[in-house]
Amino acid sequence: MTSLRPFAPRLLGVACLAVLVLGLSVVARTETKAPTPDEQLHELMIGLKRQLKEFGRAVADPAMNETSLAAVAEMQAIALAAKTLEPSNLDEKPKEERAAHKAAYRADMARMLSDLCQMEIAILEGRNADAQATLQGPLFDLRESSHEKYQKEEGEEHHERRR
């Protein structure tokens, strides 16, 4: 039987390296936490805002209809995802009002989806001006009222910054 003694320093080094790599991977996994529902909703709304801007730049030009349709499709996907979450300020509401508040939020998300579908149909039918009017009217109005109803209270400076 051969002795492992001559290989001991190398084996010890390999073992230490393995422990180090394993330890780092455990630390990396514990430091990467899943986003909270509020963080998820915030990220979705950032994506929605980005697509609204893209759509707003493209909708007036029928040559940009593919861009407009892609932006609308992305906004529809975001709205569907957001509809499954709860409004950010739900925990600020009294318990007896929370169910109604969640239902109102979901209904407003469904209204947004409806507006987005109307915009898509208008573009597909060559009525870009109608799509733009829906964006600048009902959809923007819904966005403003929803921010007032569903965002957490963050003080006057937050509201001034948004305007």
N, C-alpha and C positions, 0 to 999 in steps of 0.2 A: 504494500500500500504506500502511495506517495504522499508526502507531506504537503500541505497547502501553505506552510509557513513562508516559503519564498514569495508567494502571491498575496500574502496578507495585506501589505501596504496598498496594493492595487485594488484588492477586494474592498478594503475599508474605504478607499477613495470613491469607488463606484457606489458603494452603499450610501455614503454621505451625499453624493450627488443625487441619488435616487430619492432620498429623504427630503433633500432641499427642493427638488422639482415637485414632489408630491405636496410638500408644505406650501409652496408658492401657488400651486393650482387650487388648493383648498382656500387659501387667503383670497385669491382672485374671485373664486365663486362666491364667497361670503360677502365680499365688498360690492359685487354687482347684484343689487337688489331689484326686484320687479317694481316698476313704477306704480304709484298709488292710482286709484281711479281719478282723483283730481288731476294728477300729472298726466294721465292718459287723455283726459278730456282737454286739458290745456294744449297738449301736443296736437290733438285732432283739430282744435280751433286755429292753431297756427297754420296747419296745413290747409284748412278751409280758407283762411285769409289769403294765403299765397295763391290758391287756385282762383279765388274771386278776382284778385288783381290780374291774373293771367287772362281770365275770361273777359274782364273789362277792357283790356288792351286789344283783344282779338275780335270781339263780337260785332263791332261796327263794320268790319271788312269781310264780305262774303268769301273772299279768297282765303281767309283764315278760319273757315268753318271747321276744319279738322282739329285745329288747336282749340277752338271754342268747345267742340264736342268732347275732346279729351279732358278739358278742364271741368266740364259739367259732369262727366262720368266720375272723375275723381271726387268732386264735391258730393255726388250722390253716395259714393262708397263711404266717405267720411261721415256724412249725415246718418247713414245706417249704423255705423259703428258708434257714433255719439249718442244715438237714440237708446242704445242698450245700457248706457251709463246713467248716473244720477247727477242732478244739478249740483254744482259746487257748494251752494249755500244751503243744502238740505239740512245739515246739522244745526243751522242757525234758526230753523223754523221750530215752533212748538210741535211736540209729538203728534198732536191731533190734527195738525195741518200738513204733515209730511206726505201722506198718501195723495192728497189733492195736488200738492206742489209737484210731486213726481209725475202725476198724470198730466198736469198742465205742461210740464217740460216735454214730455213725450209727444203730446199733441202739437206743440210748437215745432219739434223736430220733424214730425210728419208733415206739417205745413211747409217747412223748408223743403222737404223732399218733393212735395207737390209742386212748389214753385220751380224747383230745379228741373223736374220733368216737363213742366210747361215751357221752360226755356229751351230744353233739348228739342221738344217737338217744334217749337217756333223756328229754330235753326234748321232742322231737317226739312221744314216746309219753306225755307227761304225767307222767313219773316224775322230777319235779324233785328230790326228795329223793335219788334215786339219783345224779343228776348232781352234786349237792352233795357226796355222800359220795365220789364219784370224785375230785372236786376236792380235798377235804380229806384224802383218804387217799393213794391211789396217785400222783396227780399231784404233790402237795406233797412226798411222799417222793422221787419221782424228781427233782424240782427240787433238793432238798437234796443228794442223793447226786451228782447231776450237777455241781453247783457244786464239791463236794469233788474230784471226779475230773478236771474239765476246765478249771477256771479256773487262771490263773497263780498261782504262789505269791507272795503280797504281804505276808507278815509277819503277826504275831499281831494287830496293831491292826486290820487289814482284817477279819479273821474276827470280832473282837469287835464291830466296827461293824455287821456283817451280822446278828448275832444279835438 
